[in-house]
Amino acid sequence: MSANSTDVPLRNAVLGSLFMAWAWGVISGSVGLNALIKSNQEKSRFKKLVPPPTKITINTNDVFKSGVVLTTVGALIAVLCSIFLLVLFVSPRLSVRSLRIQSLILAFCATWLFATQVPFTDFFANRSAQVSATIGGVKLPDSIVQTTAQALGSTSVYNEIGYLRLVAILPWITLLFTVIASAVLFVAGSPARRSSTPRAGPVENLASNDHVAGEKEEQDEKTLPAASPA
């Protein structure tokens, strides 16, 4: 039996939970990055469609700032899980010693993700972009701006934008699997789990030593000289 396969407590659970957290971290980072890119493209497209001398201002700071943080945390979770998986395969003993630390790191990321996802979801459900237009310094009525936006095929309501909907939903799944991975690592890193994990090397050595000692005793008994009659 290989020591690498038994040194890590709950190895399969640790491997599976880290992989799922990694996969959904990649997904969250990807949909967040996609939303940032498409948002900028949509703003540029809308501004180009409005003829001069009209100046358009689009304020999406609420979802933009929280979206940047969500994208960052998702990518960070993916990077950390990649490192933990690499350590699990390359150095199982180091992985065992650092299981609790890995758990606390992922717990911090999960808390950070939750603290950012809640306001983003609220923004998505209840808010819209602040769009204003001016001509020669004179602000146009909001009704005219909204009518123009609809005529150009654009919307300022966040919950009507598909790429924002992905960011409002998918990171919740990332949060779930990150919490699961953190919990599994914490349980696997408990002293009771580590002390009960069999280690092949010492056990095999002990069994081998006992076997050699037994053979030596049998050999000594067979070679003892018989007592000669007086």
MDAnalysis code that builds the backbone (N, CA, C; Angstrom):
import MDAnalysis as mda
import numpy as np

u = mda.Universe.empty(690, n_residues=230, atom_resindex=np.repeat(np.arange(230), 3), trajectory=True)
u.add_TopologyAttr("name", ["N", "CA", "C"] * 230)
u.add_TopologyAttr("resid", np.arange(1, 231))
u.add_TopologyAttr("resname", ["MET", "SER", "ALA", "ASN", "SER", "THR", "ASP", "VAL", "PRO", "LEU", "ARG", "ASN", "ALA", "VAL", "LEU", "GLY", "SER", "LEU", "PHE", "MET", "ALA", "TRP", "ALA", "TRP", "GLY", "VAL", "ILE", "SER", "GLY", "SER", "VAL", "GLY", "LEU", "ASN", "ALA", "LEU", "ILE", "LYS", "SER", "ASN", "GLN", "GLU", "LYS", "SER", "ARG", "PHE", "LYS", "LYS", "LEU", "VAL", "PRO", "PRO", "PRO", "THR", "LYS", "ILE", "THR", "ILE", "ASN", "THR", "ASN", "ASP", "VAL", "PHE", "LYS", "SER", "GLY", "VAL", "VAL", "LEU", "THR", "THR", "VAL", "GLY", "ALA", "LEU", "ILE", "ALA", "VAL", "LEU", "CYS", "SER", "ILE", "PHE", "LEU", "LEU", "VAL", "LEU", "PHE", "VAL", "SER", "PRO", "ARG", "LEU", "SER", "VAL", "ARG", "SER", "LEU", "ARG", "ILE", "GLN", "SER", "LEU", "ILE", "LEU", "ALA", "PHE", "CYS", "ALA", "THR", "TRP", "LEU", "PHE", "ALA", "THR", "GLN", "VAL", "PRO", "PHE", "THR", "ASP", "PHE", "PHE", "ALA", "ASN", "ARG", "SER", "ALA", "GLN", "VAL", "SER", "ALA", "THR", "ILE", "GLY", "GLY", "VAL", "LYS", "LEU", "PRO", "ASP", "SER", "ILE", "VAL", "GLN", "THR", "THR", "ALA", "GLN", "ALA", "LEU", "GLY", "SER", "THR", "SER", "VAL", "TYR", "ASN", "GLU", "ILE", "GLY", "TYR", "LEU", "ARG", "LEU", "VAL", "ALA", "ILE", "LEU", "PRO", "TRP", "ILE", "THR", "LEU", "LEU", "PHE", "THR", "VAL", "ILE", "ALA", "SER", "ALA", "VAL", "LEU", "PHE", "VAL", "ALA", "GLY", "SER", "PRO", "ALA", "ARG", "ARG", "SER", "SER", "THR", "PRO", "ARG", "ALA", "GLY", "PRO", "VAL", "GLU", "ASN", "LEU", "ALA", "SER", "ASN", "ASP", "HIS", "VAL", "ALA", "GLY", "GLU", "LYS", "GLU", "GLU", "GLN", "ASP", "GLU", "LYS", "THR", "LEU", "PRO", "ALA", "ALA", "SER", "PRO", "ALA"])
u.atoms.positions = np.array([
    [0.851, -1.206, 0.000],
    [0.000, 0.000, 0.000],
    [0.875, 1.239, 0.000],
    [0.576, 2.179, -0.853],
    [1.384, 3.395, -0.978],
    [1.025, 4.377, 0.110],
    [2.045, 5.068, 0.663],
    [1.808, 6.059, 1.701],
    [1.064, 7.251, 1.156],
    [1.275, 7.579, -0.122],
    [0.629, 8.740, -0.715],
    [-0.878, 8.610, -0.745],
    [-1.384, 7.379, -0.852],
    [-2.815, 7.182, -0.982],
    [-3.513, 7.143, 0.365],
    [-2.758, 7.027, 1.485],
    [-3.387, 6.906, 2.792],
    [-3.037, 8.046, 3.726],
    [-2.061, 8.862, 3.406],
    [-1.630, 9.912, 4.313],
    [-2.666, 11.006, 4.468],
    [-3.456, 11.284, 3.440],
    [-4.425, 12.372, 3.467],
    [-5.774, 11.841, 3.930],
    [-6.283, 12.293, 5.082],
    [-7.599, 11.837, 5.542],
    [-8.695, 12.287, 4.580],
    [-9.697, 11.430, 4.398],
    [-10.832, 11.742, 3.515],
    [-10.345, 12.226, 2.153],
    [-9.363, 11.541, 1.608],
    [-8.698, 12.010, 0.401],
    [-9.664, 12.229, -0.752],
    [-10.553, 11.275, -0.992],
    [-11.485, 11.407, -2.117],
    [-12.447, 12.574, -1.914],
    [-12.915, 12.762, -0.674],
    [-13.811, 13.881, -0.386],
    [-13.086, 15.212, -0.561],
    [-11.846, 15.270, -0.097],
    [-11.050, 16.494, -0.260],
    [-10.821, 16.784, -1.737],
    [-10.453, 15.750, -2.483],
    [-10.201, 15.918, -3.915],
    [-11.454, 16.383, -4.651],
    [-12.572, 15.737, -4.377],
    [-13.816, 16.090, -5.062],
    [-14.306, 17.490, -4.718],
    [-14.257, 17.851, -3.449],
    [-14.749, 19.171, -3.040],
    [-13.863, 20.290, -3.577],
    [-12.561, 20.071, -3.571],
    [-11.655, 21.082, -4.125],
    [-11.862, 21.245, -5.627],
    [-12.079, 20.126, -6.313],
    [-12.294, 20.206, -7.762],
    [-13.572, 20.979, -8.088],
    [-14.654, 20.722, -7.349],
    [-15.906, 21.422, -7.614],
    [-15.784, 22.913, -7.302],
    [-15.105, 23.238, -6.198],
    [-14.899, 24.653, -5.873],
    [-14.051, 25.324, -6.943],
    [-13.048, 24.606, -7.442],
    [-12.190, 25.153, -8.511],
    [-13.019, 25.400, -9.775],
    [-13.832, 24.407, -10.162],
    [-14.615, 24.531, -11.395],
    [-15.580, 25.709, -11.323],
    [-16.282, 25.850, -10.220],
    [-17.247, 26.944, -10.106],
    [-16.569, 28.281, -9.860],
    [-15.363, 28.258, -9.297],
    [-14.596, 29.498, -9.216],
    [-14.225, 30.001, -10.606],
    [-13.830, 29.073, -11.474],
    [-13.525, 29.434, -12.863],
    [-14.772, 29.982, -13.562],
    [-15.915, 29.327, -13.324],
    [-17.163, 29.772, -13.953],
    [-17.540, 31.175, -13.479],
    [-17.453, 31.420, -12.181],
    [-17.798, 32.743, -11.649],
    [-16.875, 33.826, -12.191],
    [-15.582, 33.525, -12.202],
    [-14.641, 34.497, -12.747],
    [-14.903, 34.777, -14.222],
    [-15.286, 33.735, -14.960],
    [-15.517, 33.884, -16.398],
    [-16.767, 34.713, -16.691],
    [-17.875, 34.410, -15.988],
    [-19.105, 35.160, -16.257],
    [-18.967, 36.609, -15.778],
    [-18.193, 36.809, -14.713],
    [-17.952, 38.177, -14.246],
    [-17.149, 38.978, -15.243],
    [-16.090, 38.365, -15.773],
    [-15.271, 39.042, -16.778],
    [-16.080, 39.300, -18.047],
    [-16.885, 38.324, -18.432],
    [-17.735, 38.493, -19.615],
    [-18.704, 39.658, -19.426],
    [-19.280, 39.798, -18.222],
    [-20.219, 40.884, -17.954],
    [-19.532, 42.240, -18.018],
    [-18.316, 42.326, -17.490],
    [-17.587, 43.595, -17.532],
    [-17.283, 44.011, -18.970],
    [-16.884, 43.046, -19.777],
    [-16.559, 43.349, -21.173],
    [-17.808, 43.763, -21.944],
    [-18.889, 42.991, -21.790],
    [-20.114, 43.301, -22.524],
    [-20.736, 44.611, -22.057],
    [-20.605, 44.927, -20.790],
    [-21.138, 46.184, -20.278],
    [-20.445, 47.373, -20.932],
    [-19.125, 47.300, -21.014],
    [-18.383, 48.386, -21.668],
    [-18.718, 48.486, -23.153],
    [-18.880, 47.337, -23.796],
    [-19.236, 47.342, -25.215],
    [-20.629, 47.942, -25.430],
    [-21.563, 47.619, -24.546],
    [-22.925, 48.134, -24.671],
    [-22.964, 49.649, -24.472],
    [-22.178, 50.134, -23.508],
    [-22.123, 51.581, -23.287],
    [-21.561, 52.303, -24.516],
    [-20.488, 51.756, -25.060],
    [-19.862, 52.379, -26.231],
    [-20.810, 52.374, -27.420],
    [-21.518, 51.255, -27.618],
    [-22.452, 51.147, -28.738],
    [-23.577, 52.173, -28.614],
    [-24.116, 52.303, -27.404],
    [-25.226, 53.229, -27.198],
    [-24.789, 54.675, -27.416],
    [-23.604, 55.014, -26.933],
    [-23.114, 56.388, -27.090],
    [-22.852, 56.729, -28.560],
    [-22.412, 55.736, -29.330],
    [-22.138, 55.983, -30.744],
    [-23.426, 56.165, -31.551],
    [-24.514, 55.537, -31.083],
    [-25.780, 55.636, -31.810],
    [-26.471, 56.985, -31.596],
    [-26.092, 57.681, -30.537],
    [-26.723, 58.981, -30.251],
    [-25.995, 60.067, -31.042],
    [-26.696, 60.815, -31.871],
    [-26.024, 61.823, -32.718],
    [-25.545, 63.021, -31.888],
    [-24.425, 63.618, -32.298],
    [-23.960, 64.838, -31.628],
    [-24.934, 65.978, -31.937],
    [-24.991, 67.025, -31.124],
    [-24.101, 67.319, -29.983],
    [-24.579, 66.734, -28.662],
    [-25.438, 65.697, -28.721],
    [-25.946, 65.088, -27.494],
    [-24.827, 64.318, -26.794],
    [-24.704, 64.536, -25.487],
    [-23.726, 63.818, -24.676],
    [-24.451, 62.895, -23.705],
    [-24.034, 61.630, -23.698],
    [-24.676, 60.614, -22.867],
    [-23.758, 60.252, -21.704],
    [-24.345, 60.180, -20.521],
    [-23.619, 59.716, -19.333],
    [-24.347, 58.494, -18.773],
    [-23.615, 57.398, -18.619],
    [-24.193, 56.152, -18.102],
    [-23.457, 55.767, -16.826],
    [-24.176, 55.746, -15.727],
    [-23.581, 55.426, -14.430],
    [-24.030, 54.039, -13.973],
    [-23.097, 53.101, -13.951],
    [-23.370, 51.741, -13.465],
    [-22.380, 51.360, -12.369],
    [-21.991, 52.336, -11.560],
    [-20.960, 52.086, -10.546],
    [-21.374, 51.025, -9.530],
    [-22.677, 50.928, -9.240],
    [-23.110, 49.959, -8.229],
    [-22.795, 48.523, -8.653],
    [-23.284, 48.122, -9.835],
    [-23.017, 46.753, -10.280],
    [-21.583, 46.593, -10.783],
    [-20.976, 47.669, -11.274],
    [-19.621, 47.554, -11.795],
    [-18.624, 47.243, -10.674],
    [-18.690, 48.003, -9.589],
    [-17.731, 47.805, -8.501],
    [-17.911, 46.449, -7.829],
    [-19.149, 46.108, -7.532],
    [-19.389, 44.802, -6.909],
    [-19.080, 43.664, -7.885],
    [-19.327, 43.887, -9.193],
    [-19.007, 42.865, -10.191],
    [-17.514, 42.612, -10.312],
    [-16.730, 43.673, -10.194],
    [-15.274, 43.513, -10.231],
    [-14.803, 42.663, -9.057],
    [-15.362, 42.916, -7.876],
    [-14.979, 42.146, -6.686],
    [-15.404, 40.688, -6.841],
    [-16.612, 40.451, -7.349],
    [-17.075, 39.080, -7.561],
    [-16.164, 38.326, -8.523],
    [-15.787, 38.992, -9.590],
    [-14.885, 38.372, -10.562],
    [-13.541, 38.043, -9.928],
    [-13.032, 38.963, -9.126],
    [-11.746, 38.759, -8.465],
    [-11.802, 37.596, -7.487],
    [-12.852, 37.541, -6.669],
    [-12.968, 36.474, -5.673],
    [-13.145, 35.116, -6.351],
    [-13.949, 35.068, -7.403],
    [-14.117, 33.816, -8.133],
    [-12.811, 33.306, -8.698],
    [-12.039, 34.208, -9.302],
    [-10.732, 33.816, -9.838],
    [-9.780, 33.402, -8.720],
    [-9.848, 34.098, -7.573],
    [-8.984, 33.762, -6.444],
    [-9.296, 32.371, -5.907],
    [-10.569, 32.037, -5.811],
    [-10.958, 30.697, -5.349],
    [-10.419, 29.632, -6.301],
    [-10.514, 29.887, -7.601],
    [-10.004, 28.927, -8.587],
    [-8.488, 28.754, -8.444],
    [-7.766, 29.844, -8.257],
    [-6.304, 29.771, -8.120],
    [-5.919, 29.026, -6.846],
    [-6.579, 29.349, -5.742],
    [-6.261, 28.695, -4.464],
    [-6.548, 27.200, -4.520],
    [-7.690, 26.822, -5.089],
    [-8.021, 25.394, -5.198],
    [-7.025, 24.672, -6.105],
    [-6.534, 25.354, -7.136],
    [-5.505, 24.753, -7.992],
    [-4.238, 24.461, -7.193],
    [-3.853, 25.410, -6.346],
    [-2.658, 25.230, -5.509],
    [-2.871, 24.085, -4.518],
    [-4.040, 24.044, -3.886],
    [-4.312, 22.990, -2.900],
    [-4.333, 21.615, -3.558],
    [-4.902, 21.524, -4.761],
    [-4.907, 20.250, -5.486],
    [-3.493, 19.825, -5.868],
    [-2.682, 20.788, -6.281],
    [-1.296, 20.475, -6.643],
    [-0.530, 19.946, -5.438],
    [-0.708, 20.586, -4.296],
    [-0.040, 20.131, -3.076],
    [-0.526, 18.741, -2.685],
    [-1.820, 18.479, -2.879],
    [-2.393, 17.179, -2.539],
    [-1.720, 16.050, -3.308],
    [-1.393, 16.288, -4.581],
    [-0.774, 15.248, -5.402],
    [0.745, 15.210, -5.255],
    [1.358, 16.374, -5.134],
    [2.819, 16.434, -5.113],
    [3.387, 16.133, -3.730],
    [2.763, 16.672, -2.694],
    [3.279, 16.505, -1.331],
    [2.131, 16.229, -0.373],
    [1.679, 14.974, -0.286],
    [0.558, 14.643, 0.600],
    [0.820, 15.010, 2.064],
    [2.053, 14.837, 2.530],
    [2.337, 15.160, 3.930],
    [2.163, 16.648, 4.200],
    [2.618, 17.486, 3.286],
    [2.410, 18.925, 3.424],
    [0.931, 19.249, 3.366],
    [0.198, 18.543, 2.522],
    [-1.244, 18.753, 2.420],
    [-1.929, 18.438, 3.745],
    [-1.521, 17.337, 4.393],
    [-2.118, 16.952, 5.674],
    [-1.857, 18.025, 6.722],
    [-0.626, 18.529, 6.765],
    [-0.273, 19.534, 7.781],
    [-0.995, 20.865, 7.562],
    [-1.407, 21.128, 6.322],
    [-1.995, 22.441, 6.016],
    [-3.501, 22.383, 5.753],
    [-4.153, 21.276, 6.061],
    [-5.581, 21.145, 5.761],
    [-6.415, 22.200, 6.486],
    [-6.114, 22.421, 7.762],
    [-6.880, 23.407, 8.523],
    [-6.633, 24.821, 7.975],
    [-5.403, 25.119, 7.584],
    [-5.087, 26.430, 7.018],
    [-5.832, 26.624, 5.700],
    [-5.831, 25.586, 4.863],
    [-6.567, 25.653, 3.598],
    [-8.054, 25.895, 3.862],
    [-8.595, 25.230, 4.879],
    [-10.000, 25.397, 5.222],
    [-10.309, 26.839, 5.616],
    [-9.453, 27.430, 6.424],
    [-9.680, 28.807, 6.873],
    [-9.561, 29.796, 5.708],
    [-8.641, 29.535, 4.785],
    [-8.490, 30.412, 3.623],
    [-9.744, 30.377, 2.757],
    [-10.262, 29.178, 2.505],
    [-11.481, 29.070, 1.700],
    [-12.689, 29.641, 2.448],
    [-12.709, 29.510, 3.766],
    [-13.798, 30.110, 4.544],
    [-13.777, 31.628, 4.422],
    [-12.581, 32.206, 4.433],
    [-12.462, 33.654, 4.249],
    [-12.967, 34.065, 2.864],
    [-12.577, 33.305, 1.838],
    [-13.029, 33.614, 0.472],
    [-14.549, 33.486, 0.360],
    [-15.118, 32.463, 1.009],
    [-16.572, 32.283, 0.970],
    [-17.284, 33.455, 1.644],
    [-16.737, 33.902, 2.771],
    [-17.332, 35.055, 3.461],
    [-17.254, 36.311, 2.600],
    [-16.109, 36.507, 1.963],
    [-15.912, 37.662, 1.079],
    [-16.880, 37.608, -0.102],
    [-17.008, 36.417, -0.675],
    [-17.917, 36.248, -1.809],
    [-19.364, 36.526, -1.390],
    [-19.761, 36.022, -0.232],
    [-21.121, 36.247, 0.255],
    [-21.382, 37.733, 0.500],
    [-20.408, 38.404, 1.117],
    [-20.573, 39.827, 1.425],
    [-20.682, 40.680, 0.174],
    [-20.154, 40.192, -0.939],
    [-20.242, 40.934, -2.204],
    [-21.444, 40.512, -3.035],
    [-21.779, 39.228, -2.966],
    [-22.878, 38.712, -3.776],
    [-24.241, 39.246, -3.319],
    [-24.405, 39.448, -2.021],
    [-25.689, 39.947, -1.502],
    [-26.033, 41.323, -2.080],
    [-25.135, 42.319, -1.986],
    [-25.494, 43.622, -2.587],
    [-25.629, 43.571, -4.099],
    [-24.796, 42.759, -4.775],
    [-24.927, 42.677, -6.230],
    [-26.298, 42.127, -6.611],
    [-26.743, 41.092, -5.913],
    [-28.055, 40.517, -6.203],
    [-29.161, 41.535, -5.963],
    [-29.006, 42.339, -4.916],
    [-29.994, 43.385, -4.635],
    [-29.993, 44.447, -5.738],
    [-28.802, 44.852, -6.172],
    [-28.712, 45.826, -7.271],
    [-29.375, 45.279, -8.524],
    [-29.090, 44.018, -8.823],
    [-29.639, 43.403, -10.028],
    [-31.164, 43.346, -9.985],
    [-31.709, 43.046, -8.824],
    [-33.157, 42.860, -8.714],
    [-33.923, 44.181, -8.661],
    [-33.316, 45.228, -8.119],
    [-34.090, 46.426, -7.804],
    [-33.612, 47.719, -8.455],
    [-32.491, 47.712, -9.116],
    [-31.964, 48.967, -9.627],
    [-31.810, 48.945, -11.145],
    [-31.453, 50.108, -11.659],
    [-31.174, 50.255, -13.089],
    [-30.050, 51.259, -13.263],
    [-29.464, 51.268, -14.446],
    [-28.384, 52.214, -14.733],
    [-28.928, 53.640, -14.770],
    [-28.116, 54.550, -14.294],
    [-28.500, 55.964, -14.315],
    [-28.001, 56.583, -15.624],
    [-28.939, 56.842, -16.533],
    [-28.601, 57.366, -17.859],
    [-29.107, 58.800, -17.959],
    [-28.222, 59.682, -18.364],
    [-28.615, 61.087, -18.542],
    [-28.048, 61.590, -19.865],
    [-28.746, 62.559, -20.450],
    [-28.324, 63.136, -21.724],
    [-28.406, 64.652, -21.642],
    [-27.416, 65.298, -22.239],
    [-27.389, 66.768, -22.258],
    [-27.101, 67.263, -23.669],
    [-27.672, 68.408, -23.971],
    [-27.393, 69.089, -25.241],
    [-27.020, 70.522, -24.906],
    [-25.777, 70.867, -25.172],
    [-25.302, 72.204, -24.863],
    [-25.389, 72.536, -23.393],
    [-25.194, 71.541, -22.547],
    [-25.257, 71.755, -21.109],
    [-26.643, 71.678, -20.527],
    [-27.658, 71.495, -21.358],
    [-29.045, 71.407, -20.889],
    [-29.437, 69.935, -20.799],
    [-29.898, 69.525, -19.613],
    [-30.254, 68.120, -19.410],
    [-31.610, 67.814, -20.021],
    [-31.655, 66.706, -20.767],
    [-32.909, 66.266, -21.371],
    [-33.752, 65.513, -20.345],
    [-35.070, 65.535, -20.459],
    [-35.936, 64.786, -19.536],
    [-35.648, 63.286, -19.590],
    [-35.787, 62.622, -18.442],
    [-35.508, 61.178, -18.364],
    [-36.430, 60.369, -19.272],
    [-37.646, 60.833, -19.453],
    [-38.593, 60.111, -20.305],
    [-38.099, 60.042, -21.747],
    [-37.511, 61.127, -22.221],
    [-36.973, 61.145, -23.586],
    [-35.792, 60.192, -23.702],
    [-34.939, 60.182, -22.679],
    [-33.769, 59.295, -22.690],
    [-34.212, 57.836, -22.704],
    [-35.175, 57.477, -21.879],
    [-35.646, 56.099, -21.816],
    [-36.303, 55.675, -23.127],
    [-37.076, 56.573, -23.709],
    [-37.730, 56.268, -24.986],
    [-36.695, 56.044, -26.085],
    [-35.683, 56.896, -26.093],
    [-34.610, 56.757, -27.087],
    [-33.860, 55.457, -26.907],
    [-33.574, 55.101, -25.644],
    [-32.854, 53.855, -25.361],
    [-33.646, 52.646, -25.834],
    [-34.950, 52.646, -25.580],
    [-35.781, 51.535, -26.020],
    [-35.838, 51.453, -27.543],
    [-35.871, 52.598, -28.196],
    [-35.897, 52.614, -29.659],
    [-34.601, 52.077, -30.244],
    [-33.513, 52.260, -29.522],
    [-32.213, 51.769, -29.988],
    [-31.938, 50.335, -29.548],
    [-32.906, 49.715, -28.890],
    [-32.749, 48.323, -28.473],
    [-31.932, 48.143, -27.222],
    [-31.849, 49.155, -26.380],
    [-31.080, 49.073, -25.138],
    [-32.015, 49.212, -23.948],
    [-31.565, 48.733, -22.805],
    [-32.336, 48.863, -21.575],
    [-31.404, 49.219, -20.431],
    [-31.915, 49.992, -19.497],
    [-31.112, 50.375, -18.334],
    [-31.469, 49.551, -17.099],
    [-32.487, 48.696, -17.212],
    [-32.928, 47.882, -16.079],
    [-32.020, 46.662, -15.967],
    [-31.383, 46.503, -14.832],
    [-30.385, 45.444, -14.675],
    [-30.968, 44.042, -14.849],
    [-32.164, 43.795, -14.280],
    [-32.696, 42.431, -14.337],
    [-33.210, 42.036, -15.719],
    [-33.110, 42.946, -16.679],
    [-33.463, 42.616, -18.058],
    [-32.227, 42.347, -18.920],
    [-31.058, 42.370, -18.295],
    [-29.789, 42.173, -19.015],
    [-29.275, 40.768, -18.721],
    [-29.135, 39.977, -19.765],
    [-28.802, 38.568, -19.603],
    [-27.463, 38.306, -18.939],
    [-26.420, 39.021, -19.346],
    [-25.093, 38.735, -18.788],
    [-24.992, 39.125, -17.318],
    [-25.816, 40.073, -16.868],
    [-25.850, 40.394, -15.439],
    [-26.612, 39.328, -14.655],
    [-27.587, 38.705, -15.291],
    [-28.344, 37.643, -14.626],
    [-27.433, 36.467, -14.275],
    [-26.496, 36.153, -15.159],
    [-25.550, 35.073, -14.873],
    [-24.700, 35.395, -13.651],
    [-24.272, 36.651, -13.549],
    [-23.449, 37.051, -12.410],
    [-24.265, 37.055, -11.119],
    [-25.553, 37.312, -11.236],
    [-26.407, 37.330, -10.049],
    [-26.754, 35.933, -9.552],
    [-26.593, 34.910, -10.394],
    [-27.005, 33.550, -10.031],
    [-25.827, 32.614, -9.787],
    [-24.908, 32.509, -10.743],
    [-23.879, 31.471, -10.697],
    [-22.919, 31.581, -9.512],
    [-22.502, 32.775, -9.088],
    [-21.608, 32.827, -7.918],
    [-22.214, 32.257, -6.640],
    [-23.548, 32.188, -6.547],
    [-24.152, 31.538, -5.386],
    [-23.785, 30.059, -5.351],
    [-23.711, 29.434, -6.512],
    [-23.300, 28.025, -6.568],
    [-21.823, 27.904, -6.197],
    [-21.020, 28.862, -6.653],
    [-19.604, 28.886, -6.261],
    [-19.479, 29.007, -4.752],
    [-20.296, 29.845, -4.164],
    [-20.279, 30.009, -2.706],
    [-20.606, 28.691, -2.011],
    [-21.599, 27.976, -2.511],
    [-21.999, 26.699, -1.914],
    [-20.846, 25.701, -1.921],
    [-20.212, 25.513, -3.071],
    [-19.140, 24.522, -3.161],
    [-17.875, 24.976, -2.418],
    [-17.671, 26.276, -2.294],
    [-16.531, 26.763, -1.516],
    [-16.736, 26.477, -0.038],
    [-17.962, 26.669, 0.444],
    [-18.272, 26.348, 1.837],
    [-18.124, 24.849, 2.087],
    [-18.600, 24.038, 1.155],
    [-18.471, 22.582, 1.294],
    [-16.998, 22.180, 1.346],
    [-16.191, 22.729, 0.445],
    [-14.762, 22.406, 0.432],
    [-14.091, 22.830, 1.737],
    [-14.448, 24.004, 2.231],
    [-13.878, 24.468, 3.491],
    [-14.235, 23.525, 4.638],
    [-15.481, 23.079, 4.686],
    [-15.924, 22.172, 5.744],
    [-15.224, 20.821, 5.657],
    [-15.095, 20.285, 4.436],
    [-14.429, 18.992, 4.259],
    [-12.957, 19.084, 4.674],
    [-12.290, 20.150, 4.280],
    [-10.891, 20.329, 4.672],
    [-10.751, 20.462, 6.184],
    [-11.684, 21.152, 6.809],
    [-11.620, 21.337, 8.259],
    [-11.773, 20.003, 8.984],
    [-12.740, 19.188, 8.544],
    [-12.950, 17.877, 9.166],
    [-11.748, 16.966, 8.910],
    [-11.243, 16.970, 7.681],
    [-10.096, 16.119, 7.353],
    [-8.850, 16.534, 8.123],
    [-8.741, 17.811, 8.453],
    [-7.564, 18.291, 9.161],
    [-7.657, 18.198, 10.658],
    [-8.746, 17.622, 11.192],
    [-8.886, 17.498, 12.640],
    [-7.847, 16.528, 13.181],
    [-7.361, 16.733, 14.407],
    [-6.348, 15.831, 14.987],
    [-6.799, 14.379, 15.025],
    [-8.085, 14.141, 15.309],
    [-8.578, 12.772, 15.377],
    [-8.463, 12.078, 14.027],
    [-8.788, 12.802, 12.942],
    [-8.695, 12.225, 11.600],
    [-7.252, 11.920, 11.247],
    [-6.345, 12.863, 11.556],
    [-4.948, 12.672, 11.190],
    [-4.307, 11.542, 11.976],
    [-4.664, 11.404, 13.253],
    [-4.067, 10.356, 14.071],
    [-4.592, 8.971, 13.716],
    [-5.844, 8.913, 13.181],
    [-6.425, 7.620, 12.825],
    [-6.098, 7.186, 11.413],
    [-5.428, 8.049, 10.643],
    [-5.099, 7.707, 9.265],
    [-3.954, 6.718, 9.232],
    [-4.103, 5.553, 8.581],
    [-3.017, 4.563, 8.549],
    [-1.858, 5.039, 7.697],
    [-0.679, 4.770, 8.156],
    [0.526, 5.096, 7.401],
    [1.217, 3.789, 7.041],
    [1.376, 3.517, 5.775],
    [1.835, 2.215, 5.305],
    [3.257, 1.923, 5.719],
    [4.137, 2.901, 5.664],
    [5.551, 2.667, 5.911],
    [5.828, 2.056, 7.262],
    [5.508, 2.712, 8.406],
    [5.796, 2.183, 9.720],
    [5.110, 0.866, 9.996],
    [3.872, 0.680, 9.533],
    [3.153, -0.563, 9.789],
    [3.831, -1.720, 9.094],
    [4.189, -1.501, 7.841],
    [4.841, -2.571, 7.101],
    [6.197, -2.908, 7.716],
    [6.932, -1.894, 8.158],
    [8.227, -2.133, 8.781],
    [8.076, -2.926, 10.064],
    [7.050, -2.608, 10.888],
    [6.825, -3.316, 12.130],
    [6.479, -4.766, 11.869],
    [5.584, -5.001, 10.888],
    [5.215, -6.373, 10.552],
    [6.421, -7.157, 10.049],
    [7.257, -6.500, 9.262],
    [8.443, -7.173, 8.734],
    [9.399, -7.537, 9.854],
    [9.595, -6.632, 10.811],
    [10.496, -6.906, 11.940],
    [9.985, -8.058, 12.794],
    [8.664, -8.102, 13.043],
    [8.088, -9.206, 13.828],
    [8.270, -10.530, 13.126],
    [8.092, -10.529, 11.801],
    [8.230, -11.758, 11.026],
    [9.668, -12.276, 11.085],
    [10.642, -11.369, 10.943],
    [12.050, -11.756, 10.984],
    [12.413, -12.288, 12.361],
    [11.896, -11.632, 13.416],
    [12.205, -12.096, 14.774],
    [11.626, -13.485, 15.020],
    [10.401, -13.742, 14.507],
    [9.789, -15.058, 14.686],
    [10.580, -16.145, 13.985],
    [11.036, -15.878, 12.768],
    [11.824, -16.873, 12.039],
    [13.138, -17.173, 12.752],
    [13.730, -16.125, 13.337],
    [15.011, -16.325, 14.022],
    [14.831, -17.200, 15.247],
    [13.724, -17.019, 16.003],
    [13.474, -17.843, 17.178],
    [13.270, -19.296, 16.794],
    [12.503, -19.541, 15.707],
    [12.281, -20.921, 15.264],
    [13.588, -21.589, 14.854],
    [14.459, -20.819, 14.176],
    [15.734, -21.368, 13.736],
    [16.617, -21.710, 14.932],
    [16.607, -20.876, 15.967],
    [17.420, -21.137, 17.166],
    [16.951, -22.383, 17.882],
    [15.599, -22.591, 17.926],
    [15.078, -23.784, 18.592],
    [15.491, -25.054, 17.879],
    [15.519, -25.017, 16.558],
    [15.867, -26.198, 15.783],
    [17.343, -26.548, 15.904],
    [18.173, -25.570, 16.107],
    [19.626, -25.816, 16.119],
    [20.186, -26.049, 17.519],
    [19.326, -26.047, 18.564],
    [19.815, -26.324, 19.907],
    [20.315, -27.777, 20.008],
    [21.521, -28.029, 20.537],
    [22.068, -29.410, 20.639],
    [21.309, -30.224, 21.672],
    [21.048, -31.456, 21.359],
    [20.333, -32.339, 22.277],
    [21.219, -32.663, 23.478],
    [20.635, -32.785, 24.677],
    [21.435, -33.048, 25.887],
    [21.937, -34.499, 25.857],
    [23.253, -34.724, 26.033],
    [23.866, -36.064, 26.017],
    [23.670, -36.743, 27.367],
    [23.416, -38.096, 27.385],
    [23.202, -38.837, 28.655],
    [24.477, -38.843, 29.482],
    [24.321, -38.784, 30.792],
    [25.474, -38.772, 31.684],
    [26.099, -40.148, 31.730],
])
